Amino acid sequence: MKHKIKDGIEKSSIPFAKLFREYNDDIFVDGTFFIAPKFSYQVFITRTYAKELESFYTTSFAILKNKEQEAYKMLFEKLKKNANTCNNNIRIEPKNLHCDFERAISNAAKTIFPNTNIKYCIWHYKKSLEIKKNKLCYNELFQIYHL
């Protein structure tokens, strides 16, 4: 199912909203820029983990035009509405939302899901530390050896 959601989100597909009924403890979100169509900025994906199956399942993907908080808010609002509609209007809110350190995502999630804990991804944290370390070491070498 495709939806047009204002200016921030071009298209959104919510193929597995019913998964939220059984598996809504932990939702994992992230954007990728490498596969985004030329008319957009990123493809934003939400996933859930089914413990007894030991598998992740994609619950939605959206083509976003930007990385602004308002775009994420509109997307989370639509996801919440679709999950509730597909589950007989049972209010569904994830216990934990796992994301990278992008403030726009966590702020939007807290606005739409106020009782959800935001958990930041250790992989993204390690990656940012590695980038910072390399940048600092490069600057140090540059100063020492006048590169």
VMD Tcl script that builds the backbone (N, CA, C; Angstrom):
set m [mol new atoms 441]
animate dup $m
set s [atomselect $m all]
$s set {name element resname resid chain x y z} {
  {N N MET 1 A 0.855 -1.162 0.000}
  {CA C MET 1 A 0.000 0.000 0.000}
  {C C MET 1 A 0.909 1.235 0.000}
  {N N LYS 2 A 0.662 2.200 -0.851}
  {CA C LYS 2 A 1.469 3.412 -0.919}
  {C C LYS 2 A 0.638 4.601 -0.485}
  {N N HIS 3 A 1.307 5.548 0.157}
  {CA C HIS 3 A 0.639 6.733 0.680}
  {C C HIS 3 A 1.447 7.967 0.313}
  {N N LYS 4 A 0.770 9.053 0.020}
  {CA C LYS 4 A 1.436 10.339 -0.167}
  {C C LYS 4 A 1.275 11.106 1.131}
  {N N ILE 5 A 2.388 11.484 1.736}
  {CA C ILE 5 A 2.347 12.159 3.028}
  {C C ILE 5 A 3.055 13.504 2.908}
  {N N LYS 6 A 2.326 14.539 2.690}
  {CA C LYS 6 A 2.804 15.923 2.650}
  {C C LYS 6 A 4.098 16.064 1.861}
  {N N ASP 7 A 4.945 17.049 2.233}
  {CA C ASP 7 A 6.141 17.339 1.457}
  {C C ASP 7 A 7.367 16.551 1.895}
  {N N GLY 8 A 7.457 16.200 3.166}
  {CA C GLY 8 A 8.667 15.559 3.670}
  {C C GLY 8 A 8.826 14.119 3.251}
  {N N ILE 9 A 7.734 13.437 2.993}
  {CA C ILE 9 A 7.788 12.024 2.671}
  {C C ILE 9 A 7.137 11.819 1.315}
  {N N GLU 10 A 7.864 11.237 0.399}
  {CA C GLU 10 A 7.316 11.020 -0.935}
  {C C GLU 10 A 6.365 9.826 -0.944}
  {N N LYS 11 A 6.843 8.680 -0.519}
  {CA C LYS 11 A 5.998 7.489 -0.503}
  {C C LYS 11 A 6.358 6.659 0.715}
  {N N SER 12 A 5.398 5.943 1.201}
  {CA C SER 12 A 5.613 5.072 2.350}
  {C C SER 12 A 4.861 3.780 2.118}
  {N N SER 13 A 5.505 2.683 2.410}
  {CA C SER 13 A 4.838 1.396 2.289}
  {C C SER 13 A 4.755 0.763 3.661}
  {N N ILE 14 A 3.573 0.353 4.054}
  {CA C ILE 14 A 3.349 -0.230 5.372}
  {C C ILE 14 A 2.850 -1.663 5.176}
  {N N PRO 15 A 3.691 -2.553 4.705}
  {CA C PRO 15 A 3.191 -3.884 4.373}
  {C C PRO 15 A 2.947 -4.795 5.562}
  {N N PHE 16 A 3.568 -4.532 6.691}
  {CA C PHE 16 A 3.502 -5.476 7.793}
  {C C PHE 16 A 3.077 -4.832 9.102}
  {N N ALA 17 A 2.093 -3.951 9.060}
  {CA C ALA 17 A 1.651 -3.263 10.282}
  {C C ALA 17 A 1.152 -4.236 11.335}
  {N N LYS 18 A 0.626 -5.372 10.904}
  {CA C LYS 18 A 0.117 -6.349 11.874}
  {C C LYS 18 A 1.233 -6.976 12.701}
  {N N LEU 19 A 2.463 -6.912 12.227}
  {CA C LEU 19 A 3.583 -7.419 13.022}
  {C C LEU 19 A 3.714 -6.676 14.342}
  {N N PHE 20 A 3.279 -5.402 14.368}
  {CA C PHE 20 A 3.375 -4.624 15.601}
  {C C PHE 20 A 2.535 -5.231 16.722}
  {N N ARG 21 A 1.478 -5.934 16.368}
  {CA C ARG 21 A 0.618 -6.526 17.398}
  {C C ARG 21 A 1.407 -7.539 18.230}
  {N N GLU 22 A 2.179 -8.395 17.554}
  {CA C GLU 22 A 2.915 -9.443 18.255}
  {C C GLU 22 A 4.307 -9.004 18.681}
  {N N TYR 23 A 4.938 -8.172 17.869}
  {CA C TYR 23 A 6.345 -7.848 18.089}
  {C C TYR 23 A 6.541 -6.339 18.146}
  {N N ASN 24 A 6.106 -5.723 19.224}
  {CA C ASN 24 A 6.251 -4.269 19.312}
  {C C ASN 24 A 7.141 -3.842 20.468}
  {N N ASP 25 A 7.841 -4.783 21.085}
  {CA C ASP 25 A 8.742 -4.408 22.172}
  {C C ASP 25 A 9.904 -3.559 21.664}
  {N N ASP 26 A 10.528 -4.011 20.603}
  {CA C ASP 26 A 11.706 -3.328 20.072}
  {C C ASP 26 A 11.519 -3.051 18.590}
  {N N ILE 27 A 11.631 -1.770 18.239}
  {CA C ILE 27 A 11.576 -1.340 16.846}
  {C C ILE 27 A 12.943 -0.747 16.515}
  {N N PHE 28 A 13.489 -1.142 15.388}
  {CA C PHE 28 A 14.794 -0.674 14.943}
  {C C PHE 28 A 14.582 0.183 13.703}
  {N N VAL 29 A 15.173 1.374 13.682}
  {CA C VAL 29 A 14.989 2.283 12.547}
  {C C VAL 29 A 16.339 2.768 12.045}
  {N N ASP 30 A 16.422 2.991 10.745}
  {CA C ASP 30 A 17.639 3.555 10.163}
  {C C ASP 30 A 17.334 3.988 8.740}
  {N N GLY 31 A 18.110 4.926 8.269}
  {CA C GLY 31 A 17.989 5.395 6.899}
  {C C GLY 31 A 19.201 4.974 6.099}
  {N N THR 32 A 19.007 4.785 4.814}
  {CA C THR 32 A 20.125 4.516 3.927}
  {C C THR 32 A 20.037 5.475 2.746}
  {N N PHE 33 A 21.189 5.933 2.324}
  {CA C PHE 33 A 21.254 6.929 1.263}
  {C C PHE 33 A 21.679 6.296 -0.061}
  {N N PHE 34 A 22.309 5.124 0.026}
  {CA C PHE 34 A 22.885 4.491 -1.156}
  {C C PHE 34 A 21.836 3.988 -2.144}
  {N N ILE 35 A 20.683 3.566 -1.646}
  {CA C ILE 35 A 19.659 3.022 -2.546}
  {C C ILE 35 A 18.507 3.999 -2.783}
  {N N ALA 36 A 18.644 5.215 -2.260}
  {CA C ALA 36 A 17.568 6.203 -2.412}
  {C C ALA 36 A 17.439 6.626 -3.878}
  {N N PRO 37 A 16.216 6.727 -4.377}
  {CA C PRO 37 A 16.013 7.215 -5.744}
  {C C PRO 37 A 16.526 8.650 -5.899}
  {N N LYS 38 A 16.802 9.044 -7.108}
  {CA C LYS 38 A 17.367 10.372 -7.365}
  {C C LYS 38 A 16.472 11.508 -6.883}
  {N N PHE 39 A 15.154 11.305 -6.902}
  {CA C PHE 39 A 14.236 12.371 -6.504}
  {C C PHE 39 A 14.101 12.499 -4.989}
  {N N SER 40 A 14.817 11.662 -4.242}
  {CA C SER 40 A 14.664 11.667 -2.785}
  {C C SER 40 A 16.017 11.800 -2.098}
  {N N TYR 41 A 15.974 11.760 -0.770}
  {CA C TYR 41 A 17.196 11.883 0.013}
  {C C TYR 41 A 17.611 10.551 0.625}
  {N N GLN 42 A 16.629 9.790 1.146}
  {CA C GLN 42 A 16.962 8.532 1.795}
  {C C GLN 42 A 15.779 7.568 1.773}
  {N N VAL 43 A 16.100 6.305 1.972}
  {CA C VAL 43 A 15.095 5.281 2.231}
  {C C VAL 43 A 15.189 4.980 3.720}
  {N N PHE 44 A 14.080 5.145 4.417}
  {CA C PHE 44 A 14.037 4.970 5.870}
  {C C PHE 44 A 13.276 3.685 6.173}
  {N N ILE 45 A 13.891 2.804 6.949}
  {CA C ILE 45 A 13.354 1.464 7.187}
  {C C ILE 45 A 13.104 1.249 8.673}
  {N N THR 46 A 11.974 0.615 8.990}
  {CA C THR 46 A 11.721 0.184 10.366}
  {C C THR 46 A 11.647 -1.338 10.369}
  {N N ARG 47 A 12.195 -1.922 11.432}
  {CA C ARG 47 A 12.214 -3.380 11.564}
  {C C ARG 47 A 11.829 -3.755 12.984}
  {N N THR 48 A 11.369 -4.967 13.138}
  {CA C THR 48 A 11.085 -5.506 14.461}
  {C C THR 48 A 11.755 -6.868 14.568}
  {N N TYR 49 A 11.974 -7.302 15.804}
  {CA C TYR 49 A 12.649 -8.573 16.041}
  {C C TYR 49 A 11.669 -9.574 16.630}
  {N N ALA 50 A 11.551 -10.728 15.999}
  {CA C ALA 50 A 10.712 -11.816 16.503}
  {C C ALA 50 A 11.627 -12.795 17.236}
  {N N LYS 51 A 11.585 -12.757 18.563}
  {CA C LYS 51 A 12.515 -13.552 19.370}
  {C C LYS 51 A 12.404 -15.044 19.091}
  {N N GLU 52 A 11.168 -15.561 19.081}
  {CA C GLU 52 A 11.030 -17.010 18.913}
  {C C GLU 52 A 11.461 -17.492 17.531}
  {N N LEU 53 A 11.491 -16.604 16.567}
  {CA C LEU 53 A 11.959 -16.955 15.227}
  {C C LEU 53 A 13.412 -16.552 15.003}
  {N N GLU 54 A 13.968 -15.794 15.958}
  {CA C GLU 54 A 15.333 -15.275 15.872}
  {C C GLU 54 A 15.569 -14.572 14.535}
  {N N SER 55 A 14.623 -13.716 14.172}
  {CA C SER 55 A 14.702 -13.021 12.889}
  {C C SER 55 A 14.182 -11.594 13.000}
  {N N PHE 56 A 14.745 -10.732 12.166}
  {CA C PHE 56 A 14.251 -9.376 12.015}
  {C C PHE 56 A 13.281 -9.348 10.843}
  {N N TYR 57 A 12.243 -8.521 10.973}
  {CA C TYR 57 A 11.278 -8.348 9.897}
  {C C TYR 57 A 11.079 -6.869 9.629}
  {N N THR 58 A 11.081 -6.517 8.356}
  {CA C THR 58 A 10.818 -5.135 7.967}
  {C C THR 58 A 9.339 -4.853 8.178}
  {N N THR 59 A 9.054 -3.772 8.900}
  {CA C THR 59 A 7.665 -3.398 9.150}
  {C C THR 59 A 7.235 -2.226 8.281}
  {N N SER 60 A 8.194 -1.455 7.787}
  {CA C SER 60 A 7.848 -0.375 6.865}
  {C C SER 60 A 9.108 0.144 6.200}
  {N N PHE 61 A 8.911 0.806 5.092}
  {CA C PHE 61 A 9.976 1.587 4.483}
  {C C PHE 61 A 9.338 2.810 3.866}
  {N N ALA 62 A 10.099 3.888 3.860}
  {CA C ALA 62 A 9.590 5.150 3.318}
  {C C ALA 62 A 10.695 5.828 2.535}
  {N N ILE 63 A 10.314 6.520 1.506}
  {CA C ILE 63 A 11.249 7.324 0.731}
  {C C ILE 63 A 11.093 8.754 1.222}
  {N N LEU 64 A 12.143 9.262 1.865}
  {CA C LEU 64 A 12.091 10.598 2.462}
  {C C LEU 64 A 12.859 11.598 1.613}
  {N N LYS 65 A 12.364 12.820 1.590}
  {CA C LYS 65 A 13.010 13.888 0.829}
  {C C LYS 65 A 14.072 14.623 1.636}
  {N N ASN 66 A 14.093 14.408 2.966}
  {CA C ASN 66 A 15.057 15.117 3.808}
  {C C ASN 66 A 15.268 14.360 5.111}
  {N N LYS 67 A 16.086 14.945 6.005}
  {CA C LYS 67 A 16.353 14.359 7.318}
  {C C LYS 67 A 15.812 15.260 8.420}
  {N N GLU 68 A 14.748 15.972 8.161}
  {CA C GLU 68 A 14.216 16.914 9.139}
  {C C GLU 68 A 13.285 16.217 10.119}
  {N N GLN 69 A 13.231 16.763 11.320}
  {CA C GLN 69 A 12.411 16.196 12.379}
  {C C GLN 69 A 10.946 16.093 11.975}
  {N N GLU 70 A 10.442 17.074 11.263}
  {CA C GLU 70 A 9.034 17.053 10.837}
  {C C GLU 70 A 8.734 15.870 9.919}
  {N N ALA 71 A 9.678 15.529 9.043}
  {CA C ALA 71 A 9.469 14.378 8.154}
  {C C ALA 71 A 9.382 13.091 8.972}
  {N N TYR 72 A 10.263 12.954 9.957}
  {CA C TYR 72 A 10.225 11.762 10.814}
  {C C TYR 72 A 8.952 11.734 11.657}
  {N N LYS 73 A 8.519 12.892 12.131}
  {CA C LYS 73 A 7.276 12.943 12.911}
  {C C LYS 73 A 6.088 12.488 12.069}
  {N N MET 74 A 6.002 12.985 10.831}
  {CA C MET 74 A 4.904 12.572 9.950}
  {C C MET 74 A 4.952 11.066 9.693}
  {N N LEU 75 A 6.154 10.552 9.492}
  {CA C LEU 75 A 6.299 9.125 9.236}
  {C C LEU 75 A 5.886 8.303 10.459}
  {N N PHE 76 A 6.381 8.654 11.647}
  {CA C PHE 76 A 6.025 7.910 12.859}
  {C C PHE 76 A 4.530 8.007 13.152}
  {N N GLU 77 A 3.947 9.154 12.878}
  {CA C GLU 77 A 2.502 9.314 13.080}
  {C C GLU 77 A 1.726 8.376 12.147}
  {N N LYS 78 A 2.164 8.292 10.903}
  {CA C LYS 78 A 1.508 7.404 9.938}
  {C C LYS 78 A 1.702 5.941 10.331}
  {N N LEU 79 A 2.885 5.582 10.778}
  {CA C LEU 79 A 3.135 4.210 11.224}
  {C C LEU 79 A 2.244 3.852 12.405}
  {N N LYS 80 A 2.131 4.775 13.351}
  {CA C LYS 80 A 1.295 4.551 14.533}
  {C C LYS 80 A -0.168 4.374 14.122}
  {N N LYS 81 A -0.627 5.250 13.242}
  {CA C LYS 81 A -2.020 5.185 12.785}
  {C C LYS 81 A -2.289 3.869 12.058}
  {N N ASN 82 A -1.394 3.483 11.154}
  {CA C ASN 82 A -1.578 2.235 10.407}
  {C C ASN 82 A -1.528 1.016 11.316}
  {N N ALA 83 A -0.610 1.010 12.265}
  {CA C ALA 83 A -0.515 -0.121 13.197}
  {C C ALA 83 A -1.783 -0.232 14.028}
  {N N ASN 84 A -2.293 0.892 14.501}
  {CA C ASN 84 A -3.520 0.870 15.301}
  {C C ASN 84 A -4.725 0.452 14.457}
  {N N THR 85 A -4.806 0.951 13.232}
  {CA C THR 85 A -5.916 0.600 12.345}
  {C C THR 85 A -5.903 -0.887 11.998}
  {N N CYS 86 A -4.731 -1.408 11.683}
  {CA C CYS 86 A -4.621 -2.826 11.312}
  {C C CYS 86 A -4.800 -3.756 12.503}
  {N N ASN 87 A -4.788 -3.220 13.695}
  {CA C ASN 87 A -4.916 -4.040 14.898}
  {C C ASN 87 A -6.165 -3.670 15.684}
  {N N ASN 88 A -7.258 -3.410 14.951}
  {CA C ASN 88 A -8.568 -3.118 15.555}
  {C C ASN 88 A -8.521 -1.970 16.559}
  {N N ASN 89 A -7.784 -0.945 16.217}
  {CA C ASN 89 A -7.640 0.261 17.039}
  {C C ASN 89 A -7.088 -0.008 18.436}
  {N N ILE 90 A -6.357 -1.106 18.586}
  {CA C ILE 90 A -5.623 -1.340 19.828}
  {C C ILE 90 A -4.398 -0.439 19.777}
  {N N ARG 91 A -4.239 0.398 20.778}
  {CA C ARG 91 A -3.113 1.338 20.788}
  {C C ARG 91 A -1.809 0.577 20.927}
  {N N ILE 92 A -0.957 0.776 19.970}
  {CA C ILE 92 A 0.321 0.081 19.961}
  {C C ILE 92 A 1.434 1.113 20.020}
  {N N GLU 93 A 2.318 0.925 20.978}
  {CA C GLU 93 A 3.468 1.811 21.134}
  {C C GLU 93 A 4.673 0.945 21.480}
  {N N PRO 94 A 5.761 1.083 20.726}
  {CA C PRO 94 A 6.927 0.251 21.030}
  {C C PRO 94 A 7.501 0.574 22.410}
  {N N LYS 95 A 8.040 -0.446 23.075}
  {CA C LYS 95 A 8.701 -0.212 24.364}
  {C C LYS 95 A 10.037 0.479 24.144}
  {N N ASN 96 A 10.762 0.032 23.120}
  {CA C ASN 96 A 12.082 0.575 22.815}
  {C C ASN 96 A 12.190 0.871 21.329}
  {N N LEU 97 A 12.764 2.003 21.007}
  {CA C LEU 97 A 13.058 2.349 19.621}
  {C C LEU 97 A 14.570 2.488 19.519}
  {N N HIS 98 A 15.178 1.680 18.679}
  {CA C HIS 98 A 16.629 1.667 18.500}
  {C C HIS 98 A 16.966 2.470 17.252}
  {N N CYS 99 A 17.877 3.431 17.396}
  {CA C CYS 99 A 18.237 4.281 16.253}
  {C C CYS 99 A 19.681 4.738 16.379}
  {N N ASP 100 A 20.156 5.431 15.347}
  {CA C ASP 100 A 21.482 6.018 15.433}
  {C C ASP 100 A 21.389 7.298 16.264}
  {N N PHE 101 A 22.410 8.116 16.239}
  {CA C PHE 101 A 22.454 9.284 17.115}
  {C C PHE 101 A 21.889 10.544 16.471}
  {N N GLU 102 A 21.089 10.377 15.448}
  {CA C GLU 102 A 20.492 11.530 14.781}
  {C C GLU 102 A 19.353 12.082 15.644}
  {N N ARG 103 A 19.519 13.305 16.107}
  {CA C ARG 103 A 18.557 13.923 17.031}
  {C C ARG 103 A 17.162 14.045 16.433}
  {N N ALA 104 A 17.077 14.315 15.148}
  {CA C ALA 104 A 15.760 14.489 14.519}
  {C C ALA 104 A 14.918 13.222 14.661}
  {N N ILE 105 A 15.553 12.057 14.541}
  {CA C ILE 105 A 14.822 10.789 14.674}
  {C C ILE 105 A 14.354 10.597 16.106}
  {N N SER 106 A 15.271 10.729 17.062}
  {CA C SER 106 A 14.896 10.476 18.461}
  {C C SER 106 A 13.894 11.504 18.971}
  {N N ASN 107 A 14.031 12.761 18.588}
  {CA C ASN 107 A 13.062 13.784 19.012}
  {C C ASN 107 A 11.674 13.508 18.431}
  {N N ALA 108 A 11.625 13.142 17.163}
  {CA C ALA 108 A 10.336 12.835 16.528}
  {C C ALA 108 A 9.699 11.613 17.178}
  {N N ALA 109 A 10.496 10.599 17.451}
  {CA C ALA 109 A 9.967 9.381 18.080}
  {C C ALA 109 A 9.406 9.687 19.462}
  {N N LYS 110 A 10.102 10.506 20.242}
  {CA C LYS 110 A 9.622 10.853 21.583}
  {C C LYS 110 A 8.332 11.663 21.515}
  {N N THR 111 A 8.161 12.458 20.479}
  {CA C THR 111 A 6.934 13.234 20.317}
  {C C THR 111 A 5.744 12.320 20.010}
  {N N ILE 112 A 5.930 11.372 19.112}
  {CA C ILE 112 A 4.836 10.498 18.675}
  {C C ILE 112 A 4.629 9.325 19.635}
  {N N PHE 113 A 5.711 8.822 20.199}
  {CA C PHE 113 A 5.649 7.700 21.142}
  {C C PHE 113 A 6.247 8.141 22.479}
  {N N PRO 114 A 5.551 8.955 23.264}
  {CA C PRO 114 A 6.144 9.556 24.468}
  {C C PRO 114 A 6.580 8.553 25.539}
  {N N ASN 115 A 6.008 7.363 25.564}
  {CA C ASN 115 A 6.371 6.372 26.580}
  {C C ASN 115 A 7.432 5.388 26.109}
  {N N THR 116 A 7.944 5.596 24.922}
  {CA C THR 116 A 8.945 4.698 24.350}
  {C C THR 116 A 10.342 5.112 24.792}
  {N N ASN 117 A 11.146 4.126 25.162}
  {CA C ASN 117 A 12.555 4.373 25.485}
  {C C ASN 117 A 13.343 4.452 24.186}
  {N N ILE 118 A 14.217 5.442 24.092}
  {CA C ILE 118 A 15.094 5.558 22.930}
  {C C ILE 118 A 16.409 4.886 23.297}
  {N N LYS 119 A 16.816 3.937 22.482}
  {CA C LYS 119 A 18.085 3.230 22.697}
  {C C LYS 119 A 18.947 3.483 21.472}
  {N N TYR 120 A 20.148 3.956 21.741}
  {CA C TYR 120 A 21.043 4.293 20.640}
  {C C TYR 120 A 21.902 3.088 20.263}
  {N N CYS 121 A 22.154 2.963 19.006}
  {CA C CYS 121 A 22.843 1.814 18.429}
  {C C CYS 121 A 24.340 1.848 18.737}
  {N N ILE 122 A 24.841 0.775 19.336}
  {CA C ILE 122 A 26.260 0.695 19.682}
  {C C ILE 122 A 27.130 0.662 18.422}
  {N N TRP 123 A 26.628 0.061 17.337}
  {CA C TRP 123 A 27.401 0.017 16.102}
  {C C TRP 123 A 27.638 1.430 15.573}
  {N N HIS 124 A 26.600 2.258 15.565}
  {CA C HIS 124 A 26.757 3.637 15.114}
  {C C HIS 124 A 27.676 4.415 16.057}
  {N N TYR 125 A 27.589 4.118 17.350}
  {CA C TYR 125 A 28.454 4.783 18.329}
  {C C TYR 125 A 29.917 4.438 18.062}
  {N N LYS 126 A 30.212 3.162 17.869}
  {CA C LYS 126 A 31.585 2.746 17.588}
  {C C LYS 126 A 32.082 3.360 16.284}
  {N N LYS 127 A 31.222 3.424 15.288}
  {CA C LYS 127 A 31.595 4.011 14.000}
  {C C LYS 127 A 31.950 5.488 14.161}
  {N N SER 128 A 31.145 6.229 14.933}
  {CA C SER 128 A 31.428 7.656 15.129}
  {C C SER 128 A 32.714 7.856 15.931}
  {N N LEU 129 A 32.992 6.966 16.898}
  {CA C LEU 129 A 34.254 7.044 17.642}
  {C C LEU 129 A 35.447 6.802 16.724}
  {N N GLU 130 A 35.312 5.836 15.835}
  {CA C GLU 130 A 36.388 5.527 14.894}
  {C C GLU 130 A 36.659 6.718 13.971}
  {N N ILE 131 A 35.615 7.338 13.469}
  {CA C ILE 131 A 35.771 8.511 12.602}
  {C C ILE 131 A 36.446 9.647 13.362}
  {N N LYS 132 A 36.003 9.885 14.591}
  {CA C LYS 132 A 36.584 10.955 15.412}
  {C C LYS 132 A 38.051 10.666 15.708}
  {N N LYS 133 A 38.362 9.419 16.062}
  {CA C LYS 133 A 39.750 9.031 16.346}
  {C C LYS 133 A 40.626 9.273 15.120}
  {N N ASN 134 A 40.166 8.826 13.962}
  {CA C ASN 134 A 40.946 9.011 12.741}
  {C C ASN 134 A 41.145 10.484 12.417}
  {N N LYS 135 A 40.129 11.276 12.639}
  {CA C LYS 135 A 40.230 12.711 12.381}
  {C C LYS 135 A 41.240 13.354 13.328}
  {N N LEU 136 A 41.165 13.011 14.608}
  {CA C LEU 136 A 42.093 13.578 15.588}
  {C C LEU 136 A 43.518 13.117 15.331}
  {N N CYS 137 A 43.703 11.845 15.020}
  {CA C CYS 137 A 45.045 11.330 14.753}
  {C C CYS 137 A 45.618 11.934 13.485}
  {N N TYR 138 A 44.792 12.112 12.469}
  {CA C TYR 138 A 45.254 12.727 11.236}
  {C C TYR 138 A 45.718 14.155 11.511}
  {N N ASN 139 A 44.947 14.906 12.282}
  {CA C ASN 139 A 45.324 16.281 12.614}
  {C C ASN 139 A 46.622 16.310 13.403}
  {N N GLU 140 A 46.795 15.350 14.302}
  {CA C GLU 140 A 48.018 15.276 15.093}
  {C C GLU 140 A 49.216 14.983 14.199}
  {N N LEU 141 A 49.093 14.011 13.302}
  {CA C LEU 141 A 50.171 13.691 12.375}
  {C C LEU 141 A 50.467 14.869 11.460}
  {N N PHE 142 A 49.443 15.551 11.016}
  {CA C PHE 142 A 49.610 16.706 10.147}
  {C C PHE 142 A 50.450 17.778 10.842}
  {N N GLN 143 A 50.170 18.015 12.133}
  {CA C GLN 143 A 50.905 19.024 12.894}
  {C C GLN 143 A 52.341 18.586 13.167}
  {N N ILE 144 A 52.542 17.319 13.485}
  {CA C ILE 144 A 53.885 16.830 13.811}
  {C C ILE 144 A 54.780 16.825 12.580}
  {N N TYR 145 A 54.282 16.309 11.482}
  {CA C TYR 145 A 55.102 16.119 10.288}
  {C C TYR 145 A 54.866 17.173 9.215}
  {N N HIS 146 A 54.067 18.169 9.506}
  {CA C HIS 146 A 53.782 19.268 8.565}
  {C C HIS 146 A 53.363 18.737 7.193}
  {N N LEU 147 A 52.436 17.792 7.236}
  {CA C LEU 147 A 51.959 17.186 5.981}
  {C C LEU 147 A 51.055 18.127 5.224}
}
mol reanalyze $m
mol bondsrecalc $m
mol representation Tube
mol addrep $m
